[in-house]
């Protein structure tokens, strides 16, 4: 059963989605090497198109290192604390339509808890 974003009683937004856009200079793997910026840009556009952006709704945020680059690119939805790995714009569309709009976690895109830096 779909659950819409919770009311933003204690905050300005009901949900945030943070995209790691970190680029490591030391040659280690990082989300920026896996089209993280394109995922962020597409998500921001889709959230606006779906009418989900703004106070009491959803905010799409850039983030520095989230320390899970081994699964990159990664994004996390709060306050739900749901971590995703994505490959393309279709994955982002599914996160927006299923999770951000209807509150249904996209199981196939979940980042396993064991994946770290």
C-alpha positions in Angstrom: 0.0 0.0 0.0 1.5 3.4 -1.0 2.4 5.8 1.7 2.9 9.4 0.8 5.7 11.5 2.3 5.0 12.1 6.0 3.9 15.5 7.0 6.9 17.8 7.6 5.8 18.7 11.2 9.3 18.9 12.6 11.1 20.1 9.6 10.8 22.0 6.4 10.8 19.0 4.1 9.1 15.6 4.4 11.9 13.8 2.7 15.5 14.5 1.5 17.4 12.5 -1.0 21.1 13.0 -0.8 23.4 12.1 -3.7 27.1 11.5 -3.1 29.0 13.5 -5.6 32.4 13.0 -4.0 35.5 12.7 -6.1 38.5 11.2 -4.5 41.9 12.6 -5.6 43.9 9.6 -4.4 42.7 7.2 -7.1 40.2 5.4 -4.9 36.8 4.6 -6.3 34.3 7.4 -5.9 30.7 8.1 -6.8 31.6 10.9 -9.2 33.3 8.3 -11.4 30.0 6.6 -11.9 27.7 9.4 -13.2 26.5 10.5 -9.8 26.1 14.1 -11.1 23.8 12.9 -13.9 21.7 10.9 -11.4 21.4 14.0 -9.2 20.4 16.3 -12.1 17.9 13.8 -13.4 16.3 13.3 -10.0 16.0 17.0 -9.4 14.3 17.4 -12.7 11.9 14.5 -12.1 11.0 15.6 -8.6 10.0 19.0 -10.0 8.1 17.5 -12.9 6.2 15.3 -10.5 5.2 18.2 -8.3 7.1 16.8 -5.4 9.5 19.7 -4.8 9.1 22.3 -2.1 8.1 22.9 1.5 6.5 19.9 3.1 7.5 17.7 0.2 10.9 16.5 -1.2 14.3 18.1 -1.4 17.1 16.8 -3.7 20.5 17.5 -2.2 24.1 17.2 -3.2 26.4 15.5 -0.6 30.0 15.0 -0.2 31.4 11.6 0.7 28.8 9.3 2.3 31.5 6.7 2.8 29.8 4.0 0.8 31.5 4.6 -2.6 32.2 0.8 -3.1 28.5 0.6 -4.1 28.5 3.8 -6.1 26.9 5.8 -7.2 24.8 6.0 -4.0 21.9 8.1 -2.7 20.1 8.0 0.6 16.6 9.0 1.5 15.9 10.5 4.9 14.1 10.3 7.3 13.6 6.8 6.0 17.4 6.0 6.1 17.0 4.0 2.8 20.3 3.6 0.8 20.2 3.1 -2.9 22.7 2.3 -5.7 21.6 3.3 -9.2 22.8 2.7 -12.7 20.8 4.9 -15.0 17.9 7.4 -15.3 15.3 4.6 -15.3 16.5 3.6 -11.8 16.2 7.3 -10.7 12.7 7.4 -12.2 11.7 4.3 -10.2 13.1 5.8 -7.0 11.1 9.0 -7.6 7.9 7.3 -8.6 7.9 4.5 -6.1 9.7 5.9 -3.0 9.6 9.7 -3.1 6.0 9.8 -4.4 4.4 6.7 -3.0 6.6 5.7 -0.1 7.4 2.3 -1.5 11.0 1.3 -1.2 12.6 0.0 -4.4 14.0 -3.3 -3.1 16.0 -4.1 -6.2 18.1 -0.9 -5.9 18.9 -1.2 -2.2 22.5 -0.9 -1.2 23.5 -3.9 0.9 24.3 -2.9 4.5 27.8 -4.5 4.2 28.9 -2.2 1.4 31.1 0.6 2.8 34.0 2.6 1.5 
